[in-house]
Amino acid sequence: MGVAGLAGPKFELFLPERVEVSAIVEPLGWERRAGTGGLDCFGRAGRDWDAYIYEATPMSWEDAPPEAAALQAGIAWHVEAGLDGSETGLPKVLRALRAIAKAGHGVIADDSDVWRPGSSQRTRWSFPTSPLASETAMVRMAWWMVDPAITTEDGASAFVETLSRVLPEAMPARWGDFEPLSHTFDGEGPEALARFISSHRDEVITKVRPPFGSLTFTKCGPLVRTPSVEGMRSLTVECGASVLDQPGWRRQLPVAFTALSRVLRPFYGEARLVQQDVAHLPPTDAHYWWGFPRIAPLAMVIGAPYVEHWTTPGGHHVDDLIFYGADTWPELPRDDVPVADEGLLQEFDPYWASTERLGRHIRVPEKHPPTWPFWRLRW
């Protein structure tokens, strides 16, 4: 049905979870209509306006607009809606769309300038967009591994498969060991990415899309100015902290942290908020392992050989790992994530450590924790 000559704004909803649109809009006064393409449609009309909302249909996250994908993890469903005629019907349309977006943890976009109730300006998107370059803080997830499973092709394949399932937006579009990156996902596929990760023991550099800034595998060592341990690697994944304004991302990042930890089998992993362009104290510099942090992160995972010596209460066991954290970030009481067992803390001088890039002397600690994962080195 429509209002002739008065075509109005069209809307799209991008959702990570499926919703029953009928169960949401019918209690709000919307009625079932005959749709196109076999899809259910729901409509509502006034004296000089007419609106419609279609049932949700599946879609690939790769097909979502960058503005939506940058703010919402795992987009898998799409809803189309529109308003014809007078904009007096806009509040009723927006009420229904916001209810759908809330139920599916999604975001809303429109294809034309529309006055928003309570807004002083016209805007294309009904959610704020933040280019990655403008981020002032990042969510950094990092894992440290000795003899990692990802150095085998099967282990690397399991990692790539898990990443594509729980954090597909972080899947590398390009990769290599130096710039320009010569390998592409579109041209070679996930199998080639897994082979590259398993066969390259030094740094693996990737190009990812917003809201992610990096995904990097690095060969690393236990202390500054000491030889790297053969087989020891770290993985760092960063995304803009503005994603934590979106309920979908706040829920999905902890899910991804747990799933990737189970594949990577780290002796330690963490997620924390870090400021852009600020020197990071250990262990947030993933090129080296300095020991457990004295500042609690958002979440942490403890693996062998630390598990059997771990006495800090709380946490929950998954496989042979101990996890600390919350189901959503960053809403987390500080006491839920410990700093570490005092006996396992690695001593270091934070002032000297932070001046490494200036070429000054690094004060190496004289003692090490009683449990040390680098069994190849003799201290």
MIDOVEX-822341 format. One line per field, with one value per residue (C-alpha): residue number from 1; residue in three letters; x negated, y, z negated. Coordinates in Angstrom, 3 decimals. Example, Ala and Ser with C-alpha at 12.3 -4.5 7.8 and 13.67 -1.06 7.14 Angstrom:
# MIDOVEX-822341
n c(1 2);
res c(ALA SER);
px c(-12.300 -13.670);
py c(-4.500 -1.060);
pz c(-7.800 -7.140);
# end
This chain:
# MIDOVEX-822341
n c(1 2 3 4 5 6 7 8 9 10 11 12 13 14 15 16 17 18 19 20 21 22 23 24 25 26 27 28 29 30 31 32 33 34 35 36 37 38 39 40 41 42 43 44 45 46 47 48 49 50 51 52 53 54 55 56 57 58 59 60 61 62 63 64 65 66 67 68 69 70 71 72 73 74 75 76 77 78 79 80 81 82 83 84 85 86 87 88 89 90 91 92 93 94 95 96 97 98 99 100 101 102 103 104 105 106 107 108 109 110 111 112 113 114 115 116 117 118 119 120 121 122 123 124 125 126 127 128 129 130 131 132 133 134 135 136 137 138 139 140 141 142 143 144 145 146 147 148 149 150 151 152 153 154 155 156 157 158 159 160 161 162 163 164 165 166 167 168 169 170 171 172 173 174 175 176 177 178 179 180 181 182 183 184 185 186 187 188 189 190 191 192 193 194 195 196 197 198 199 200 201 202 203 204 205 206 207 208 209 210 211 212 213 214 215 216 217 218 219 220 221 222 223 224 225 226 227 228 229 230 231 232 233 234 235 236 237 238 239 240 241 242 243 244 245 246 247 248 249 250 251 252 253 254 255 256 257 258 259 260 261 262 263 264 265 266 267 268 269 270 271 272 273 274 275 276 277 278 279 280 281 282 283 284 285 286 287 288 289 290 291 292 293 294 295 296 297 298 299 300 301 302 303 304 305 306 307 308 309 310 311 312 313 314 315 316 317 318 319 320 321 322 323 324 325 326 327 328 329 330 331 332 333 334 335 336 337 338 339 340 341 342 343 344 345 346 347 348 349 350 351 352 353 354 355 356 357 358 359 360 361 362 363 364 365 366 367 368 369 370 371 372 373 374 375 376 377 378 379);
res c(MET GLY VAL ALA GLY LEU ALA GLY PRO LYS PHE GLU LEU PHE LEU PRO GLU ARG VAL GLU VAL SER ALA ILE VAL GLU PRO LEU GLY TRP GLU ARG ARG ALA GLY THR GLY GLY LEU ASP CYS PHE GLY ARG ALA GLY ARG ASP TRP ASP ALA TYR ILE TYR GLU ALA THR PRO MET SER TRP GLU ASP ALA PRO PRO GLU ALA ALA ALA LEU GLN ALA GLY ILE ALA TRP HIS VAL GLU ALA GLY LEU ASP GLY SER GLU THR GLY LEU PRO LYS VAL LEU ARG ALA LEU ARG ALA ILE ALA LYS ALA GLY HIS GLY VAL ILE ALA ASP ASP SER ASP VAL TRP ARG PRO GLY SER SER GLN ARG THR ARG TRP SER PHE PRO THR SER PRO LEU ALA SER GLU THR ALA MET VAL ARG MET ALA TRP TRP MET VAL ASP PRO ALA ILE THR THR GLU ASP GLY ALA SER ALA PHE VAL GLU THR LEU SER ARG VAL LEU PRO GLU ALA MET PRO ALA ARG TRP GLY ASP PHE GLU PRO LEU SER HIS THR PHE ASP GLY GLU GLY PRO GLU ALA LEU ALA ARG PHE ILE SER SER HIS ARG ASP GLU VAL ILE THR LYS VAL ARG PRO PRO PHE GLY SER LEU THR PHE THR LYS CYS GLY PRO LEU VAL ARG THR PRO SER VAL GLU GLY MET ARG SER LEU THR VAL GLU CYS GLY ALA SER VAL LEU ASP GLN PRO GLY TRP ARG ARG GLN LEU PRO VAL ALA PHE THR ALA LEU SER ARG VAL LEU ARG PRO PHE TYR GLY GLU ALA ARG LEU VAL GLN GLN ASP VAL ALA HIS LEU PRO PRO THR ASP ALA HIS TYR TRP TRP GLY PHE PRO ARG ILE ALA PRO LEU ALA MET VAL ILE GLY ALA PRO TYR VAL GLU HIS TRP THR THR PRO GLY GLY HIS HIS VAL ASP ASP LEU ILE PHE TYR GLY ALA ASP THR TRP PRO GLU LEU PRO ARG ASP ASP VAL PRO VAL ALA ASP GLU GLY LEU LEU GLN GLU PHE ASP PRO TYR TRP ALA SER THR GLU ARG LEU GLY ARG HIS ILE ARG VAL PRO GLU LYS HIS PRO PRO THR TRP PRO PHE TRP ARG LEU ARG TRP);
px c(0.000 -1.649 -1.073 -1.362 -4.084 -5.323 -8.140 -9.891 -12.983 -14.004 -15.617 -17.849 -18.638 -21.790 -21.583 -23.911 -20.953 -17.730 -14.532 -10.873 -9.774 -6.104 -6.421 -7.874 -5.778 -2.302 -1.905 -2.801 0.162 -1.442 0.586 -0.518 -0.518 -1.331 -5.009 -7.172 -9.438 -7.519 -8.604 -6.249 -5.594 -4.021 -2.411 -0.964 0.784 2.063 4.165 1.281 -1.452 -2.090 -4.931 -6.186 -8.686 -9.787 -10.681 -14.395 -16.408 -19.904 -22.896 -26.687 -28.659 -30.809 -27.783 -27.017 -27.986 -31.348 -29.609 -27.530 -30.273 -32.621 -30.257 -28.510 -30.124 -28.922 -26.162 -24.059 -20.489 -18.923 -15.581 -14.170 -11.628 -10.261 -7.935 -5.922 -4.000 -4.108 -6.808 -4.155 -4.432 -8.189 -8.023 -5.959 -8.381 -11.431 -9.846 -9.365 -12.845 -14.535 -12.670 -13.861 -17.428 -17.451 -16.135 -18.701 -21.568 -21.853 -22.091 -19.819 -20.608 -18.531 -19.134 -18.161 -18.365 -15.756 -14.990 -15.520 -13.299 -15.327 -18.143 -19.299 -20.725 -20.059 -22.156 -22.434 -23.152 -21.110 -24.238 -27.549 -30.432 -34.034 -36.872 -39.619 -42.121 -40.078 -40.114 -41.830 -41.855 -42.023 -40.839 -43.940 -43.711 -47.081 -48.205 -51.671 -52.426 -55.340 -55.373 -52.073 -49.643 -49.469 -52.952 -51.266 -48.987 -46.110 -46.481 -46.649 -43.596 -41.679 -42.635 -41.523 -38.238 -37.550 -38.416 -36.051 -33.278 -33.581 -35.260 -34.891 -35.533 -39.084 -39.838 -42.900 -42.182 -45.934 -48.987 -52.730 -55.993 -56.725 -55.027 -53.628 -51.618 -51.589 -48.927 -45.168 -42.223 -40.074 -42.757 -44.058 -41.486 -41.649 -43.786 -46.639 -46.380 -46.634 -49.680 -51.389 -50.747 -52.050 -55.186 -56.374 -58.051 -58.874 -56.384 -53.177 -51.686 -48.091 -45.730 -42.320 -39.263 -37.727 -36.939 -40.048 -43.444 -45.791 -46.176 -49.845 -51.797 -55.225 -58.251 -59.123 -61.436 -61.077 -63.178 -64.532 -67.996 -67.879 -67.595 -64.117 -62.934 -62.490 -58.817 -57.554 -55.072 -52.498 -49.292 -47.891 -44.452 -43.373 -40.124 -38.856 -37.455 -34.373 -32.938 -32.246 -29.431 -27.605 -25.914 -26.699 -30.425 -30.495 -29.076 -30.967 -34.510 -34.488 -33.051 -35.860 -38.509 -37.428 -37.086 -40.462 -42.165 -40.908 -42.491 -45.751 -46.454 -48.458 -50.345 -48.902 -46.455 -44.684 -42.370 -42.762 -42.012 -45.128 -45.568 -46.728 -50.253 -51.125 -54.165 -52.881 -54.405 -54.803 -53.145 -51.169 -54.171 -53.594 -57.154 -58.370 -57.029 -57.706 -55.448 -52.012 -50.765 -50.499 -47.523 -44.440 -43.160 -39.564 -40.002 -42.779 -43.393 -45.941 -47.441 -50.178 -52.638 -51.060 -47.729 -49.003 -50.737 -47.821 -46.291 -44.324 -40.622 -37.817 -37.903 -36.358 -37.949 -37.425 -39.416 -42.741 -42.615 -41.487 -39.490 -38.750 -36.411 -32.802 -30.213 -30.309 -33.103 -33.916 -31.256 -33.481 -34.091 -37.854 -37.916 -36.688 -40.065 -43.129 -46.469 -48.212 -49.552 -52.175 -54.633 -54.342 -54.780 -57.782 -59.839 -60.947 -61.870 -59.062 -61.107 -64.007 -61.691 -59.778 -62.964 -64.137 -63.327 -65.637 -68.568 -69.181 -70.324 -67.655 -67.703 -67.141 -65.655 -67.947 -65.226 -62.458 -59.181 -59.405 -57.449 -58.798 -57.429 -60.680 -62.131 -64.701 -66.590 -68.728 -68.702);
py c(0.000 3.369 7.076 8.108 10.643 10.837 8.287 8.611 7.199 3.568 1.787 -1.218 -3.122 -5.226 -7.848 -10.569 -12.530 -13.622 -12.034 -12.782 -9.420 -10.377 -10.989 -7.504 -5.311 -6.861 -5.844 -2.312 -2.180 -3.427 -5.766 -8.605 -7.818 -9.617 -9.065 -9.630 -12.581 -14.776 -12.697 -11.781 -8.058 -5.929 -2.547 0.392 3.424 6.851 9.455 10.652 8.045 4.342 2.216 -1.344 -3.676 -7.009 -10.166 -10.739 -12.481 -14.010 -12.099 -12.344 -9.935 -9.266 -7.721 -5.302 -1.640 -0.769 1.721 -1.091 -3.722 -1.298 -1.063 -4.435 -7.853 -10.900 -9.385 -12.281 -10.932 -8.060 -6.254 -3.810 -1.116 2.096 5.043 6.747 9.977 12.385 12.008 12.175 8.386 8.451 8.080 4.894 3.486 4.309 2.816 -0.506 -0.449 0.299 -2.568 -4.930 -3.631 -4.062 -7.619 -8.573 -6.486 -4.666 -1.246 0.847 2.842 4.987 5.898 9.550 12.588 12.248 14.477 12.435 13.151 15.105 15.714 19.137 17.987 15.609 12.483 9.568 6.922 6.418 5.372 7.262 6.208 6.357 5.741 3.642 6.469 8.587 5.989 7.174 3.726 0.140 -3.213 -5.406 -9.187 -10.951 -14.525 -15.993 -19.593 -22.030 -24.818 -23.445 -25.667 -23.034 -24.074 -27.164 -26.893 -28.602 -26.228 -23.177 -24.413 -24.780 -21.210 -19.806 -21.723 -20.483 -16.902 -17.015 -18.305 -16.098 -12.952 -12.950 -9.212 -9.822 -12.316 -10.983 -9.611 -9.632 -11.095 -11.539 -11.133 -7.616 -4.778 -4.782 -7.824 -10.214 -12.732 -12.099 -13.916 -13.452 -14.900 -17.751 -18.528 -19.737 -22.802 -20.628 -18.374 -21.400 -22.726 -19.343 -19.030 -22.537 -22.224 -18.710 -18.712 -15.008 -12.160 -12.629 -9.255 -8.930 -6.283 -6.330 -4.129 -1.680 -1.811 -4.009 -2.392 -5.370 -9.124 -10.060 -13.207 -12.467 -14.537 -13.312 -13.816 -13.903 -10.840 -7.810 -8.398 -12.151 -14.686 -15.573 -19.018 -21.284 -22.069 -19.201 -16.867 -14.283 -13.249 -9.742 -8.671 -5.035 -3.227 0.283 0.708 2.486 -0.948 -1.330 1.194 -1.529 -4.342 -6.875 -6.230 -6.131 -9.659 -11.073 -10.068 -12.155 -15.083 -14.735 -14.416 -17.726 -19.583 -18.421 -19.226 -22.809 -23.166 -21.336 -23.084 -20.161 -20.189 -16.691 -14.481 -11.238 -8.534 -4.937 -1.359 0.514 4.103 4.922 6.334 5.634 3.573 0.276 -1.385 -5.171 -7.446 -5.425 -5.355 -8.733 -8.933 -10.050 -12.003 -10.145 -12.124 -11.558 -7.979 -5.854 -4.028 -6.191 -6.507 -6.906 -10.662 -13.231 -16.899 -19.079 -22.218 -24.772 -24.754 -22.117 -23.844 -26.373 -23.605 -21.168 -20.357 -17.182 -17.835 -17.358 -17.980 -20.906 -23.937 -24.676 -27.655 -27.281 -23.466 -21.026 -17.994 -14.751 -12.161 -11.233 -12.031 -8.422 -5.865 -3.479 -3.784 -5.667 -5.260 -5.007 -7.851 -10.303 -10.349 -10.739 -9.105 -12.477 -14.810 -12.784 -15.661 -15.710 -12.011 -11.206 -8.423 -5.635 -1.991 -0.181 2.991 1.245 -1.043 1.910 3.565 0.657 2.412 5.251 2.820 3.093 0.278 -2.301 -3.552 -7.307 -8.887 -11.105 -13.510 -15.273 -16.762 -20.317 -21.565 -20.469 -21.655 -21.347 -24.741 -24.561 -21.791 -22.450 -19.640);
pz c(0.000 0.272 0.449 4.085 4.893 1.326 1.103 -2.227 -3.922 -3.695 -6.623 -7.094 -10.280 -10.607 -13.353 -14.671 -16.061 -14.429 -15.722 -15.098 -13.752 -14.057 -17.796 -18.238 -15.934 -16.181 -19.859 -18.718 -16.319 -13.084 -10.879 -8.633 -4.903 -1.691 -1.002 2.056 2.740 0.327 -2.689 -5.492 -5.729 -8.434 -7.905 -9.727 -8.235 -9.213 -7.457 -5.273 -5.759 -5.275 -6.654 -6.235 -7.888 -6.427 -8.336 -8.948 -6.217 -6.485 -5.118 -5.172 -7.354 -4.263 -2.533 -5.352 -4.888 -6.476 -8.767 -10.259 -10.338 -12.084 -15.045 -15.159 -15.385 -13.471 -11.349 -10.080 -9.603 -7.680 -8.051 -5.506 -6.340 -4.882 -5.367 -2.623 -2.935 -5.826 -8.472 -11.166 -11.181 -11.822 -15.637 -15.312 -12.738 -14.818 -17.936 -16.129 -14.564 -17.862 -19.516 -16.755 -16.962 -20.743 -20.526 -17.882 -19.324 -16.005 -14.411 -12.175 -9.038 -6.690 -3.055 -3.182 -5.424 -8.138 -11.081 -14.238 -17.211 -19.726 -17.231 -16.101 -12.768 -9.939 -9.803 -7.412 -10.021 -13.136 -15.043 -15.321 -13.104 -14.301 -11.847 -13.414 -13.037 -15.436 -18.217 -21.394 -23.016 -21.817 -23.106 -22.961 -23.238 -23.480 -24.058 -24.755 -23.763 -23.948 -21.333 -20.029 -18.182 -15.423 -14.275 -12.824 -9.808 -11.635 -14.576 -12.338 -10.399 -13.666 -14.590 -11.207 -11.384 -14.915 -14.004 -11.001 -13.262 -16.354 -14.983 -11.180 -10.918 -12.152 -9.381 -7.509 -4.035 -3.254 -4.946 -4.654 -6.546 -5.294 -3.427 -0.812 -1.844 1.088 0.062 0.253 -1.281 1.812 4.056 1.890 -0.801 -4.424 -3.679 -2.396 -5.449 -7.763 -5.882 -6.121 -9.868 -10.578 -8.438 -9.364 -12.770 -12.834 -12.465 -10.482 -9.530 -8.390 -7.060 -8.748 -8.404 -10.900 -13.726 -13.941 -13.686 -13.715 -13.977 -14.350 -15.206 -16.655 -17.629 -21.089 -24.032 -27.817 -28.633 -26.808 -25.313 -25.801 -22.980 -21.788 -22.792 -19.791 -19.376 -21.529 -19.856 -20.768 -19.022 -19.335 -18.098 -18.470 -17.789 -18.481 -21.978 -20.631 -19.789 -23.507 -23.009 -21.078 -23.067 -20.350 -20.506 -24.314 -24.274 -21.296 -22.274 -25.509 -23.533 -20.991 -23.716 -25.248 -21.943 -20.599 -23.912 -23.730 -20.291 -21.023 -24.376 -25.838 -29.125 -29.570 -27.710 -28.501 -27.193 -28.296 -27.294 -26.191 -25.095 -21.578 -21.275 -24.902 -25.878 -27.279 -30.280 -30.244 -29.529 -27.025 -24.691 -23.067 -21.692 -25.125 -28.064 -31.295 -33.561 -35.049 -35.188 -38.307 -36.785 -36.293 -32.693 -31.516 -31.311 -31.612 -30.898 -32.703 -31.125 -31.765 -33.431 -35.685 -36.351 -38.894 -40.856 -40.688 -44.083 -43.305 -44.066 -41.586 -37.894 -36.062 -34.405 -30.715 -29.450 -31.286 -31.294 -34.005 -32.849 -34.658 -33.179 -32.530 -29.898 -28.716 -28.586 -30.160 -32.886 -35.295 -39.034 -39.490 -42.024 -39.388 -37.603 -39.826 -39.232 -39.701 -42.310 -44.143 -43.904 -40.127 -39.498 -37.305 -38.820 -36.509 -36.693 -34.835 -34.302 -32.613 -30.684 -29.257 -27.939 -25.822 -22.564 -23.572 -23.666 -27.404 -29.613 -30.481 -34.047 -33.815 -36.947 -38.977 -40.116 -38.232 -39.396 -40.742 -37.741 -34.379 -31.033 -29.110 -29.932 -27.116 -28.886 -31.946 -34.459);
# end
